[in-house]
């Protein structure tokens, strides 16, 4: 397998762009989460409620990742 300099540079640039894009998405997610927590506090939910919602989101993500996406598929 031959790796020339041009392909290496293109791959490196694509990787850096992906890391930057992922960082932007993570920052947006944190801002949305902060907004949700602020609205919950304004609605009168007790402090720490965001942890319960975070755990619920984690359980849903694990369920979707393990159970739903890993279902055995029957070949046709």
Secondary structure, DSSP 8 states (H G I E B T S, - for coil): ----HHHHHHHHHHHHHHHHHHHHHHHHHHHHHHHHHHHHHHTT--TTHHHHHHHHHHHHHHIIIIIITT------
